[in-house]
Amino acid sequence: MPNNPVLVIGASRGIGAELVRQYLADGQMVHATVRDPAEPGELAGLDGDLVLHRLDVRDPDEITELAQSVDDLAVIIHNAGINRAPRAEIMEVNAVAPIRVIEAMLAAGTLRPEGVIAIMTSQMGARRDRTGSLGDYGDSKEALNLEFRNRADDWRGRGALAIVVHPGWVRTDMGGSSAPLSVEESATGVRDLIANLTPEQHGRFWTWDGREHPW
Ligand SMILES: NC(=O)c1ccc[n+]([C@@H]2O[C@H](COP(=O)([O-])OP(=O)(O)OC[C@H]3O[C@@H](n4cnc5c(N)ncnc54)[C@H](OP(=O)(O)O)[C@@H]3O)[C@@H](O)[C@H]2O)c1
């Protein structure tokens, strides 16, 4: 089994936890972040080559510490996100933090050449022909998408293959019980997308099942 270490940011539950489970089941080494490693949520008791790291994505000191604690990553998945909080907090967690985290990881040289960066966005951040507000959550994911597009050329120049991903509408705390997709289906699709990513796909918006999404 090749050693392709993966970092999953925001992994205590939902899609993030399932990504960790699946990569571990495949025999990969996984670095996973949770806000408190003493309370790792759904990661408690998982078997495999798992290292837990403390990270609240709003905390610049914890971001710096994480960037100094990981190395030689083949894949970085920024999964953390929220939809029920004051607008400023939603913007900070969903739009500001992912860019800050990835910039810190790249600056510290934690990603292998041609390593993959996948940031969870949402179809709700796709502006298409809309002119009004997308709501706080949609606005935050739209802002993330815009900033991602601003940085994509620079990140490619630094050796990364980077994409934003809509994971589908998934049965999690965020997605609710009536969502059509299980975490298993979504995480399997996201992992396939990442494993088969080509340089031509860099800088673009993809769905969990490998379709390109319009901005
Ligand atoms: N579920 C869907 O239908 C759906 C659809 C489109 C996009 N997405 C996106 O997919 C990603 C995962 O969604 P999900 O449904 O799995 O959500 P979830 O079940 O609500 O889990 C969210 C994860 O993000 C973490 N997180 C939240 N705020 C954080 C912070 N400040 N610092 C560190 N970690 C933080 C949570 O950690 P704690 O346990 O510590 O709070 C948790 O592990 C999100 O980016 C979401 O926007 C989901």
The ligand as a MOL file (V3000), in Angstrom:
LIG
                    3D

  0  0  0     0  0            999 V3000
M  V30 BEGIN CTAB
M  V30 COUNTS 48 52 0 0 0
M  V30 BEGIN ATOM
M  V30 1 N -24.2780 18.0430 4.4540 0
M  V30 2 C -24.5600 18.6510 3.3130 0
M  V30 3 O -25.6410 18.3890 2.7250 0
M  V30 4 C -23.6010 19.6120 2.6900 0
M  V30 5 C -23.9620 20.1870 1.4410 0
M  V30 6 C -23.0730 21.0820 0.8300 0
M  V30 7 C -21.8620 21.3800 1.4380 0
M  V30 8 N -21.5450 20.8230 2.6660 0 CHG=1
M  V30 9 C -20.2470 21.1900 3.2510 0
M  V30 10 O -19.5270 20.0120 3.5670 0
M  V30 11 C -18.7190 20.2180 4.7420 0
M  V30 12 C -19.0370 19.1590 5.7850 0
M  V30 13 O -20.4300 19.2250 6.0630 0
M  V30 14 P -21.1750 18.2170 7.0710 0
M  V30 15 O -22.5490 18.0690 6.5610 0
M  V30 16 O -20.3410 17.0200 7.3350 0 CHG=-1
M  V30 17 O -21.2560 19.1440 8.3780 0
M  V30 18 P -21.4050 18.7600 9.9380 0
M  V30 19 O -21.9170 17.3730 10.0900 0
M  V30 20 O -22.1590 19.8870 10.5310 0
M  V30 21 O -19.8710 18.7840 10.4450 0
M  V30 22 C -19.1460 19.9690 10.3560 0
M  V30 23 C -17.7180 19.7100 10.7700 0
M  V30 24 O -17.0190 20.9750 10.7160 0
M  V30 25 C -16.3810 21.1760 11.9760 0
M  V30 26 N -16.2660 22.5870 12.3230 0
M  V30 27 C -17.2410 23.5200 12.3450 0
M  V30 28 N -16.7440 24.7020 12.7650 0
M  V30 29 C -15.4290 24.5010 13.0190 0
M  V30 30 C -14.3800 25.3210 13.5050 0
M  V30 31 N -14.5660 26.6170 13.8290 0
M  V30 32 N -13.1400 24.7870 13.6190 0
M  V30 33 C -12.9310 23.4830 13.3150 0
M  V30 34 N -13.8810 22.6470 12.8840 0
M  V30 35 C -15.1190 23.1540 12.7400 0
M  V30 36 C -17.2750 20.4560 12.9820 0
M  V30 37 O -16.5470 20.2570 14.1770 0
M  V30 38 P -17.2980 20.3070 15.6520 0
M  V30 39 O -17.8820 18.9510 15.8620 0
M  V30 40 O -16.1770 20.6530 16.5740 0
M  V30 41 O -18.3470 21.3820 15.5710 0
M  V30 42 C -17.6060 19.1880 12.1980 0
M  V30 43 O -16.5620 18.2610 12.2850 0
M  V30 44 C -19.0200 21.6500 5.1950 0
M  V30 45 O -18.0330 22.5360 4.6940 0
M  V30 46 C -20.3740 21.9520 4.5670 0
M  V30 47 O -20.5780 23.3310 4.3600 0
M  V30 48 C -22.3800 19.9530 3.2860 0
M  V30 END ATOM
M  V30 BEGIN BOND
M  V30 1 1 1 2
M  V30 2 2 2 3
M  V30 3 1 2 4
M  V30 4 1 4 5
M  V30 5 2 4 48
M  V30 6 2 5 6
M  V30 7 1 6 7
M  V30 8 2 7 8
M  V30 9 1 8 9
M  V30 10 1 8 48
M  V30 11 1 9 10
M  V30 12 1 9 46
M  V30 13 1 10 11
M  V30 14 1 11 12
M  V30 15 1 11 44
M  V30 16 1 12 13
M  V30 17 1 13 14
M  V30 18 2 14 15
M  V30 19 1 14 16
M  V30 20 1 14 17
M  V30 21 1 17 18
M  V30 22 2 18 19
M  V30 23 1 18 20
M  V30 24 1 18 21
M  V30 25 1 21 22
M  V30 26 1 22 23
M  V30 27 1 23 24
M  V30 28 1 23 42
M  V30 29 1 24 25
M  V30 30 1 25 26
M  V30 31 1 25 36
M  V30 32 1 26 27
M  V30 33 1 26 35
M  V30 34 2 27 28
M  V30 35 1 28 29
M  V30 36 1 29 30
M  V30 37 2 29 35
M  V30 38 1 30 31
M  V30 39 2 30 32
M  V30 40 1 32 33
M  V30 41 2 33 34
M  V30 42 1 34 35
M  V30 43 1 36 37
M  V30 44 1 36 42
M  V30 45 1 37 38
M  V30 46 2 38 39
M  V30 47 1 38 40
M  V30 48 1 38 41
M  V30 49 1 42 43
M  V30 50 1 44 45
M  V30 51 1 44 46
M  V30 52 1 46 47
M  V30 END BOND
M  V30 END CTAB
M  END
